[in-house]
Amino acid sequence: MNWLTNFVRPKIQQLVRPKEVPDNLWIKCGACEQMIFHRELEKNLQVCTHCGHHMRLPVKKRLELLFDDGNYKRIELPKVAEDPLKFKDLKAYPARIKEARSKTGEHDAIIVAHGAMGGMDVVIAAFDFSYMGGSMGMAVGEGLVAAAELAIVQDAPLIVVPASGGARMQEGILSLMQMARTTVAVEKVKEHGLPYIVLLTDPTTGGVTASFAMLGDIHVSEPGATIGFAGARVIESTIRQKLPEGFQKAEYLRDHGMVDVVAKRHDLRKTLINILDLLRNRGPAGQVVPLRTRVAAE
């Protein structure tokens, strides 16, 4: 009886018991609600294979997509005071920082890297939305200042890739001060005659939009990205009017002059390289051949 209970029954149960399937193998598209196999989605750069909806791309994948052969070097960013205001809401601010660092493996919401794009030196500052919604605090401000200074030292264009809900409320006025600091940093890049390009991704809102994100020489955006200062519902309740369809979306802003180019994720790298080539290599693309002048017959 023990043999049947201890050996035969477990073997039979193991054969008929349904195997546990991880719940993250299939991902639901937020636009068309189709289920997509995770490997297929990764292969397609987090773009829905059914409707073309652009989902959020992890920051490291973003950098690999943009740099030549996915090779780049990160720089160490300046350290800042943590929890300068001793802020606490449902959780203490240090607990939120610890949780975000454990989740992302990053020190804060920005990565600054340099390398080559199309053979041209470039500095990229990219936001990590999974770190407290890519919110801009003192560390992000220091990162953007460091990126601007590096671009000047290397005589390289600066590309910023925001993905942020805005200023970080846990740092109060200190986070709002980063709007002015980053604006000054961008102006220094422009004073040295270097291109400053902003690649807008979903979402780009709040104090980020009200500062460096809208100061680019050229603004490129992914399709469907939400770009704006306050949320649409807040605006509607304030002005008491219905907003146009697609308000604050990349395509609407392109049609109304706030965004220059809307490019699909697969075309972003090529688009940015073409822009950098036009801005940096101002000479003719080929050899200039003088035209022969025809002598009028006497």
N, C-alpha and C positions, 0 to 999 in steps of 0.2 A: 504493500500500500504506500509506503514511504517512497519507493522507487517511482511509482506512478505519479505521486504528488510532487516530488522534488525534482524529477528529471523529465518525465514524459510531458506533463502538463505545461511546464515553462517552454519546452521546445515547440509545442503546438501553438501556444500563445504568441511566441516570437514569430511564427510563420504567418499567423492571421492578423496580428496587430498592425494597424496602419502606421506607416513610417512617418515620423515627424518631419514636416517640410518647413524650412525657415520662411518666416513671413515677409522677408525683404527680397525675395527672388523676383517678384513682380511689382512694378511701380505704376501707380495710377496717374495718368496725365491730368493736370489741373484744368486743362482747357476742354479737351474732348472726352475725358474720363475713360479713355481706353487703357487697358492693362498692357504694359510693355515689359518684356523680360529684361532684367537688370543689365545683363551683358550686352544686349542689343542697344540699350540706352547709352551705356558707357561708350560703346563703339561709335555711336552717332553723336558724341559730345553733349549728352544730356538734352538732345533735341528730339521731341516726339516724332516717331516715324510715321504717325498717322496724320497729324495736323500741322506739324512743324512748330509747335509751341516750344519756346526756349525756356527750359528749366534752369535753375541756378547751378552754376558750374563751380566746383570747389576751387579755391584760390590757387592751389599748386597746379592743378590741371590747367587753369587759365594761363599761368606763366609758361608752362610747358608748351601750350598751344601757340603762344606769341613768339617766344624766342627761337632762334635757329637751332634745329635739332633738339629742342627742349632743354638746352643747356643755359644755365644762368648762375650767377653768384649772388647770394644774399649778403646784406650788410647788417652788422649789429647796430641796433637802434639805441639811442640814449635812454637811460633809466629815468623814470619820473617817480614822484611821490605817490604812493598808493593810499587811497582813501583819505585825501587831505581834508575833507569836510566831515569825516566820521559819520558818513551817511548810512542810514538804515531804513528800509521799507519793510517788506515782508521778510527779507533777509538782509543781513549785514553786507555791505559792499565787498569786503574782503572775501566773504563766502561766495558771492557771485563771480568774482575774479577767479577764485580757485576752481569753481565749477566750469567756467569757460575755458580755462587753461587745460583742465583735465579732458574736456570734450574735444578740443581742437589741437592740442599740443603746441599752441602758439602763445607767445607772451602777451600779445594784444591783437587788435583787429586790423593790423596793417602789415604787409610785407614789402620791403624795398629791395629790389634786385636790379642787377645790371648785366648786360650781355650784348648780343648782336641780333638784329632783325634785318634780314636781307643783306647781311654783311655790314650794316651800319651800327655803330655803338648807340645804345639807348639805355635809359634808366626808366624802370617801371615801378610805380607804387600801387599795389593792388590791395583792396579791402577784402577781409574775410567776414562774410555776413554771418557765418555760424558762430562767430565770437560776439556775443551780446548784440546781435543784429547789426554788426559793423558800425556800432555807434562811435562817434568821434569824441575822444577825451584827450587828455594831455599827451598820452603816449602816441596817439594817432597824429596829433599836431606836430610833435617832435619828429615823427617818421616822415611826414611830408616836408618839413623843413630840411631834414637830412637828405631826402631825395632831391630836392631842389639844389642844395649845395653840391651834391655829388654830380648832378647833371652839369653844373657850371664848371666844376673841376675837370670833368672828362670832356667838356665841350660837346655834350650829347643832348639830343632831344629828351624831354620829359613826358612820359605817358602816365596818366593817373587813371585807375580803374575803380571808381567808387561803386560800392554796393552797401548802402547804409540807410538806417532809419533816421539819422540826424545826430545831433549832439547828445552826449551821454548825460542823462539827468543826474546820475549819482555824483557827478563832479560840478554840477551847478554852473556858476558864472565862469569857473575855470575852463569848462568845456566850450562855452560860448566865446571865450577869448581866442580859441584856436581858429575861429573864422577869420579874425583879423591877421593872426600870425601866418596862416597858410596863404592868405591873399598877398601879403608882403613877399612871401617866399616865391610865389608864382611871378610876381612883378619883377623880381630880381632875375629870374630865368629869362624873361622877355627882354629885359634891359641888355642882356648879353647876346641878344639876337638868336636865341635858341627856340626851336618850336616847342610849344606846349599843347599837347593833345589830350583830350578827355574821352575815354571810352566809357560811355554810360551803360550801366547794366541794371537789372531789376533787383531791388528798387534803389533809386537815388532821390532822397527826400530830406526835408528839414534843413538844418544848418549847413549840411554838406552842399546841398543845392544852392543855398544862399551865399556860398563863398566860392571856394576854388573850383567846384564842379561846373560852374557856368562861366568860367573865365578862360576857357580854352581858345586857342587860335582856330581850332577846328573841333567840332563835337561829333563823334561817331557813336551810334547807339545800336544795341541789339534789338531785333524786332519785339514789339510788345512790352518793352521795358516801361515801368512806371517811373515817371520823372516829375518832380514837383516839390513845392515847399510844404504846405498843409495838405491834409487828406481831402479827397473830393467831398466826402460827407460834411466835413467841417466847413468847407467853402460854401456848399449849398445851404447849410443852416445859417451861415453868416449873411450871405447876400440874398437869401430867400428866392433863389432862381434855380431852375434846372440846368445843369451843365451839359454841354454838347456831348454827343456820343464819342467815346474814345478819348475824352479829356484826360490830359496828363500821360497819355501813351506816346511812345516814341514817334509813331507815324503822324499823330496829330501835331506834335511839336515840330516835326520836320516840315510839315505843310504850312506851319505858321512861323517859321524862321528861327526857332530856338535850337534846332538840331540840323546839322549839315548833311549827314549821311546815316542811313539805316542799313546795316549790312548783316546778313545772316552769319551765324557763328562760324560756319565752314569757310566763309569768305573774309573774315575779320583780319586775319594775318596779312593776306594779300592786299586788302584795302589799306591797312595801316602802312605797309611797306611802300605802296604807291604814293601815299600822301607824304611820307618822310622823304622819298626820293625826289618828289617835286619841290619840297621845301628846302632840302639840303643841297641838291645838285641842280643848281639853277642854270647851268650851261646847256647847250644843245645836246640832244641825245646822241647825235652822230657828227661826223665831220661836216663842216660847213663848206659847201662847194660854191665858189663865186659864179654868178651868172654871166654869160658872155653878152656883151653889148653889141647890137647889130649896127654896123656903120651904114649910114644912108648912102645910097648910090648917087654919085654926082651927075 
